[in-house]
């Protein structure tokens, strides 16, 4: 499985960017980006019953567990930093790395 998200930053004249391997210290930012990507995704809305109270909590909890497991397994996480701000991430699994 491959999951990721790209957020578009506000435009600046002096943009510096880099693609890098993310360490576990980026877990909070990765979870936040993925939450923004998946909270309105129709499959997630169906799976986690968006109409029922607690939908956002269920999505956040699931993403928290997935990201924690990903980093605990020592799998790579790739990020795009723009002006030292994480704006995109990808968390490939072993299956997508082979």
C-alpha positions as CSV (number, residue, x, y, z in Angstrom):
1,X,0.0,0.0,0.0
2,X,1.2,3.5,-0.8
3,X,-0.4,6.5,0.9
4,X,0.6,10.1,0.7
5,X,-0.6,13.7,0.4
6,X,0.6,17.0,-1.1
7,X,-0.4,20.4,0.3
8,X,0.2,23.5,-1.8
9,X,1.9,26.2,0.1
10,X,1.2,29.9,-0.5
11,X,3.4,31.4,-3.3
12,X,6.7,33.0,-2.4
13,X,9.5,34.5,-4.5
14,X,12.3,32.8,-2.6
15,X,11.3,29.1,-2.4
16,X,13.7,26.4,-1.4
17,X,12.6,22.8,-1.5
18,X,14.1,19.4,-0.9
19,X,13.0,15.8,-1.0
20,X,14.3,13.8,2.0
21,X,13.8,10.7,4.0
22,X,11.7,11.5,7.1
23,X,12.6,10.3,10.5
24,X,10.2,9.4,13.2
25,X,10.3,13.0,14.5
26,X,8.0,13.9,11.6
27,X,5.2,11.5,12.7
28,X,2.9,14.3,13.8
29,X,3.3,16.3,10.6
30,X,2.8,13.2,8.5
31,X,-0.4,12.3,10.4
32,X,-1.7,15.8,9.9
33,X,-1.1,15.8,6.1
34,X,-2.7,12.4,5.7
35,X,-5.7,13.4,7.8
36,X,-6.2,16.4,5.5
37,X,-6.0,14.1,2.5
38,X,-8.3,11.3,3.7
39,X,-10.9,13.1,5.9
40,X,-13.2,13.8,2.9
41,X,-12.2,10.8,0.8
42,X,-15.3,8.9,-0.1
43,X,-13.9,5.4,0.7
44,X,-12.9,6.6,4.2
45,X,-16.3,8.3,4.7
46,X,-18.0,5.0,3.9
47,X,-15.6,2.8,5.9
48,X,-15.7,4.9,9.0
49,X,-19.4,6.0,8.7
50,X,-19.0,9.7,8.2
51,X,-22.6,10.3,9.2
52,X,-22.1,8.8,12.7
53,X,-20.7,10.9,15.6
54,X,-17.0,10.5,16.1
55,X,-16.0,10.1,12.4
56,X,-13.1,12.5,12.6
57,X,-11.8,10.7,15.8
58,X,-12.0,7.4,14.0
59,X,-10.0,8.7,11.0
60,X,-7.4,10.3,13.2
61,X,-7.0,7.2,15.4
62,X,-6.6,5.0,12.3
63,X,-4.0,7.2,10.8
64,X,-2.2,7.5,14.1
65,X,-1.9,3.7,14.3
66,X,-0.9,3.3,10.7
67,X,1.8,5.9,10.9
68,X,3.1,4.6,14.2
69,X,3.3,1.1,12.8
70,X,4.9,2.3,9.6
71,X,7.8,4.0,11.5
72,X,8.0,1.2,14.0
73,X,8.6,-1.3,11.2
74,X,11.5,0.9,10.0
75,X,9.8,1.5,6.6
76,X,10.8,4.5,4.6
77,X,8.9,7.8,4.7
78,X,9.7,10.4,2.0
79,X,8.8,14.0,2.4
80,X,8.9,17.2,0.4
81,X,10.0,20.2,2.4
82,X,9.3,23.7,1.1
83,X,11.1,26.4,3.0
84,X,11.6,23.8,5.8
85,X,7.9,23.1,6.0
86,X,6.6,19.5,5.2
87,X,4.1,19.9,2.4
88,X,4.0,16.3,1.0
89,X,4.7,12.8,2.2
90,X,4.7,9.3,1.0
91,X,4.8,6.2,3.1
92,X,5.5,3.2,0.9
93,X,5.1,-0.3,2.3
94,X,7.3,-3.3,1.8
95,X,5.0,-4.5,-1.0
96,X,5.3,-1.3,-2.9
97,X,9.1,-1.1,-2.4
98,X,9.7,-4.6,-4.0
